[in-house]
């Protein structure tokens, strides 16, 4: 049987970075894997960020769009049927935005998939710098994704991790579970809280064998009703000294929506730079290569207002926002 892992996490939590590390581990121990980017959007930036993994032992696939949840489920099933004939050892699935856990389990129980596949582990990536003040929608996503997880993987941790930080994160997750009437409560054994650079093959072995839980909870939102969204700003060029002021202006201006994170890449004066901005802080780091794109994540996002701010400083004639 081919095991299927589901990697969840609210917008900007670090799912793609974890998938890259997890896939590298799977390849390192000799497995042939497929990664499915399960996206309702028109463009999938995560797919581009994972392209370096693709080779004879790693295949990237994407399920785009879907006029309704039923259509999306049919496309997911068709993709799995196709992959089931190609000799994979493991399939890694990343949903985008809101995702109904029942769709994952129900699809794997359908004929003929139930003859080829079985659930592996449900892994939920949670930002180690998670804000206390999340919207009700984001709290729902945090709770619904954590409810069925076999292991919660904490991102963005340094070598020294204060115990009260992990305790605070657990308490926050449990509040989100309570808010959706889920009886499960997370404890320290459900958490992997370690600097990702220090994760060993033994750590990954424990993670991949953590399994999943079947928990009931109230589904407060669907993909049609939730207002949390991700938008992509492509071909942005500006003087490097204007990047932080522009991003901070967008984060602080309520006319742009409630923006949680802006992340992405731009070519700076000395090469490529990576931006990762939240309402609490903004980090810029040099990187070897990148793509001229920014990802804006928030609630009730006003793309027109954001475009106005970026275009005021943009020097590229190819600016595109989606």
N, C-alpha and C positions, 0 to 999 in steps of 0.2 A: 504493500500500500504506500502511496505517495503522501507524505505529510504536508499539510498546508498550514503555514504560519500567517496569522493576521497581525500586522503592526499598526497600532492605532496611536493617537495623540492629538491634542487640540492644536489649532493652527499655530505654527512657529515653535513647536515644542522640541524639534530636532529629529523627527522621524527619519528624514532622508539621510542624515549623517549616521544615525544608528543602523539603518538598513545597509549602508555602504560597509560598515564594520562587520555587521552580522553576515553579509554575503561573502565578504573576504574570508571570514572564518569558515563558512561552508565550503568554499572553494579550496581553502588551505588543507582541509581534512579529506579532500578528494571527492566531494559531492558535485553532481551536475544539478544546477538549480535554474529556476525561472523566477523572475520578479514581475509581478503584475501591478502596474500603476492604475488604480481603480478610480478614475477621475470623471466627475460630472462637468468639469470646466471645458473651455474651448482650447486651452493650451496647457501643457503639463511641463512646467519648468523642472520639477523633480526628475522627470525622465531624462532631461538633458544633463542634469547633475550626476546621474548614475551611469552615463554612457561609458565611462572608463572601465566599468566592470564587465562589459559585454565581451565575450569570447566563446570558444567552443564549449566551455563548461558553465556559461551564464548567459541566459537569454532574457532580454527585456521586452515586455509586452505592455500595451496600454489599452484600456477600455475607455473610450471617450464618449461623453455626452449620454444620451438616453432621454427620450422625450418624457418618460415617466419611470417610476421605480420598477414597474414590471418589465419595461423594455431593458432597463439597465441590468436587471437580474438575468434576463435571457442572454444578453451579451456576455455577462460574467460566466454563465454556464457554458455557452458555446466556446469561449476561450479556454476554459478548463478541459473541455472535451478534446480540443485540438492539442493541448499540451500533454494530455494523458497518453497520447500515442507516441511521444518522443523520448521516453526513457529518462525522465527527470527523477531525481531522488527527493527533492523538496521544492515546494513552491512558496514564495513569499509574496503576500498580498498587502499593498498599502492603499487603504481607502483615503479619499480626500474629503474634507469637510465633515458633514454629518453622515453617519453610516449606521444602518440598522443591523445590529448584531444577529438578529434572527435570519437575515438574508444570507449571511455567511454560513451558519449551521444548516439552514434549510436547503441551501443549494447543494451542499456536500452530501446530503441525504438522498438527493434525487437520483433516479436511474438515468444514465449508467455511471454517474460520478461515484455513487456509493460503492461501486466495485473497484474503483481505482484509487480513491482518495479517502483520507481521514483527517480530522483536525489535528494539527500539531500543537502549537502553543499560541495563545493570544497574549501579545506583549503590548503594553501601553507605555509610551514615552511621556514623561511629565517633566516640565521645565523646573530645574532646581531653583530658578529665580521667579517662580510663579507668583504673580501679583495676588494680593489678598482681595483686591477690589475687582472681581470679575463680574461681568454681566450675568443675568440669569441664564442666558443662552450658553455662554461659555461654561458656566457651572454645570449645566445639563450635559454638555459634551464631556467634561472632565469626569462626571459621575458615571454616565452611561458607558464610557470606554473603560473605566477602571473596574466596573462591576464584574465583567467576565474575564478579566485578565488573570493569567497564571503568574505573571511577574510584571511589576511596575519598574521601569528603567528610568532612573533620574538622570537628566542631562545637565550640562553646564556646571559641573562640580569641579572644584580644585582639589589638590592633594589633601589639604586639611579641611575636613567637613565637620562643622560644629554639630554636636548631637541635637541641640535645640532646633537647628535648621531642618533636620530630617523629621523630628517630632512635629514641628509646625506644618511640614508638608503633609505628613500622614493625617494630622488633624483636619487640614483643609480638604483632602480627598474624602475623608469620612463625612465631613459636613456636606459635600456635594452628593455623596451617596444617600445621606439622610434626606436631602432636598428632593430626591426622586423616589422616595419611599422604598429604597433598596435596603434589605436587612443586613447585607454584608458590611463588615468593617475591616479595613486594612490594618495589618500590623507589620512590624519590622521584617518579619520573615517573607513578606510579600514584595519586598523592595530590594532592588539592586542599586545601591548608592555608592558609586565608585567612579573616580576619574576614568573616563572612557579610554584614555591613553594607556591605562594600567590594566584594562580587562584582559585576562588570560584565556587560553583555550578552555581551561577548567571552568572559568566564569561563563563562557559562552555555552559550554556543555550543560551547565545548570540552567541557563536561561532557555535553551532550546527544548529542554525536557520539563519545563515548569507547567506545561499543560494549560488548562483553561477552566473556568467556572461557569456554570449555568445559573444565573441570578435573574430574578424578576425585578422590574422597576417600571415606573410610570414614564411613558414616552411623551414628554412635554412638547417636543418639536419634531418636525419632519424636514426633509430636504427642501420642501416647498415653503415652509413657514419660518425657518430660521433666518435671521438677518445677519449673522456672522458670515463674512465672505473674504475671499482672497482675490487681489487684483494684481496684474502684472504691468509694469511700466518698462518698456523696452527702448533701447537706443537713447539712453540718457547720457549726455556729455555736458559738463560744466566745469568751471574753475574749481579745483579741489577745495579751496578755502570757503566756497559757498555751500558745500554739501551738508555739513552739520547744521548750519543755520536754517537751510531750506527744510531739512528733515524734521528738525525740532519745531519749526513753524507749523508743519503739517500735523505733527503729533499733538500740538497744543491747541490747534484751532478746531473748535467744536463744529464749525461749518463743514469740515472734512469728514466728520463722523467720529466715533470713538475708536481711535487707532491704537492697537495694542503693540504692533511691531512693524518695522520697516527693515527689510534685509535685502542684500543683493550685492552687486559688483559694479565697479566703474573704473575706467582707465584714468589713473591719476597722473601727476607730473613725473613720477618715477616708476611707473608701471601699474599693474592692477592692484586695486584695493578692495577689501571686503567690508561692508557696512552691516552692523547689527544694532538696531536701535529699538529701545523700549521707552515707555514714558518715564522710566527711572534713570536710564543711562544710555549713552551711545558709544559704541566701540568701533574703531576703524583699524584694520590690520592689513599689512601688505601680503599679497599672495602671488604665486608664480604665474597663474593664468586665471582668466575669468570670462564672463559674458556681460555685456552691457545691459543689465536688467535689475530692476528693483521689485520686490514683492511687498505689497501693502496688505496688512491683515487687520481687520477690525469689524465693528458692528455699525450698521447703517452707514456704510462708506459712501461718501459723495465723491465719485470719481471726477466729476467736472471741476469741483473745487480743488482737488489734488492736482489735476492736470494744469490748472491755472498757475499753481505755485511752481511746479516743475518747469513748465514752458517759459516762465519768466526768466529762468537762468539757463535753460537748455540751449546748447549751441549746435545740436545735431538736427539735420533736416529730416531724419527718419523716425522721429518720435512716434511711438505707438503705445496705447494703453488699452487694456482689456479687463 
